[in-house]
Amino acid sequence: MIFLLLVVLYFIVILGLGLYAHRCTKKTPEDYFLANRSFGSIILFFTLIATNFSAFTFLGFAGNAYKTGFGQYGIMAFGTGIMAIMFFVIGRKVWILGKEKGYITPPELIGDRFNSTSLRLLFMGIMVIFTIPYLATQAIGAGILLQNMAGIEMQIGAIIVMIIIMFYVLFGGMRGSGWTDVIQGIIMIVAMTLAVIFIASSLGGFEAANIAAYANSPKLFSRPGGGEYFLPQIWFSFMLLWIFADPMFPQIFSRFYTAKNQKSLKMAMILYPLVVSFLFLFPVLIGVWAHGAGINPESSDMVLPMMVEKYAAPVYAFVMIGALAALMSTADSQLLSLSTMLSRDIPYKKKKGREILIGKILIIVLAIFAILFVIGGYDPSVGIMGTLVKTTFSGLAVLCPTTIAALYWKRATKWGCIISIIGGEISIFLFQFKLIPNHGFLSAIWAIFISIILLIVVSYITKKEDIKFK
């Protein structure tokens, strides 16, 4: 009952912020889709944190640590922290060009750089196709939480949350998404912190919890970890994966445009790894401690909720609200960024004043697609994290070489980028289904390497186009 009351209160606050943002938003594409490029350091930092911390932070992350051990902290915290460098390498240049030329979407910048509608559509198509599974996992995470907390069937709970997200994004646009991200970011950081403190206290302290877990599963405390997962190839793969994949999330890329100035981007780059370094340790601790605490979940994604329910009962409801905040703050950003791309980057005759309306219609359509994926696309055996690595992260990482080339390499050509993207995506399919051996590396790493080679080779053998910007 307490959980349901908190959920209702939380939904009311979020919807209220969305409605208030609607009143403050002008009826222009730049204001609705990018909050008029006005996010200062605090809002930009929290919206980047909240957007990137999703269902996997509370569910998939702890579940993976339960299966494989403390190595999860290294590949996630260090890799994701290093990714913040891309806020400067890619984000700064994107912000400059967006402000100078009025770009609103990632494909818009890429397509204009090479004066190529085909490349723009390809870039957009890859972003949309591989982000929908990521969007759907947020709804799946919500369904899992509501099923566990309130007895609501998983699919029904996922649909309810998806509809609520859809409504406040429809009303508030980017401004509503950014403002709610601040609230949701604070909630999820406090919730995760309270969870690990209460659980540690119930288990006799941090040292006692680790000793009990070590006595039960010592392999989780050293490489190669549970299931001998953390081989050198996997470490290397994940270090590179986050650097190439995370900036290509359309919800992250789009936020580079929203910065008020370069100072906001620099501050986010500095603060982001600091928060990641301590916050990502908490779900790993909880996942590993579950072995010493005697938790045996049917699905590894349920490790954190079960640990909190048993050993942190006083804050159980609040921590689950934190989990909802994490996944909803990612889903709202994904809905908005995808609808923005589809409304702006598909070539059709745009009537004046209709772009925002079309974007809103597409938000509804995309929410329906995500719901359909929930119904038929989730595999509990691989969990949330496994689903994302196999789909979203791999597919989007292939776009990074083209993006860097567009921003920094004058000799790059549109055909070099097109072949790079197509070749990279085909290679992911071949490696994923083991038609070509991956030798222990993630499929995405081979795909990135192949994409870079194809980009360089094809660019040198095809005609160089006029550079649209420097």
GINOR-V537322 format. One record per run of one state. SS is the DSSP state (H for helix, E for strand, - for the rest). FROM is the first residue (numbers start at 1). TO is the last residue. If there is no record, write none. Layout:
ss=SS from=FROM to=TO
ss=SS from=FROM to=TO
This chain:
ss=- from=1 to=1
ss=H from=2 to=24
ss=- from=25 to=28
ss=H from=29 to=37
ss=- from=38 to=38
ss=E from=39 to=39
ss=- from=40 to=40
ss=H from=41 to=52
ss=- from=53 to=54
ss=H from=55 to=68
ss=- from=69 to=70
ss=H from=71 to=83
ss=- from=84 to=84
ss=H from=85 to=101
ss=- from=102 to=105
ss=H from=106 to=113
ss=- from=114 to=116
ss=H from=117 to=150
ss=- from=151 to=153
ss=H from=154 to=202
ss=- from=203 to=205
ss=H from=206 to=216
ss=- from=217 to=217
ss=H from=218 to=221
ss=- from=222 to=225
ss=H from=226 to=228
ss=- from=229 to=231
ss=H from=232 to=248
ss=- from=249 to=249
ss=H from=250 to=258
ss=E from=259 to=259
ss=- from=260 to=261
ss=H from=262 to=292
ss=- from=293 to=299
ss=H from=300 to=311
ss=- from=312 to=312
ss=H from=313 to=345
ss=- from=346 to=354
ss=H from=355 to=376
ss=- from=377 to=382
ss=H from=383 to=397
ss=- from=398 to=399
ss=H from=400 to=408
ss=- from=409 to=413
ss=H from=414 to=432
ss=- from=433 to=442
ss=H from=443 to=461
ss=- from=462 to=470
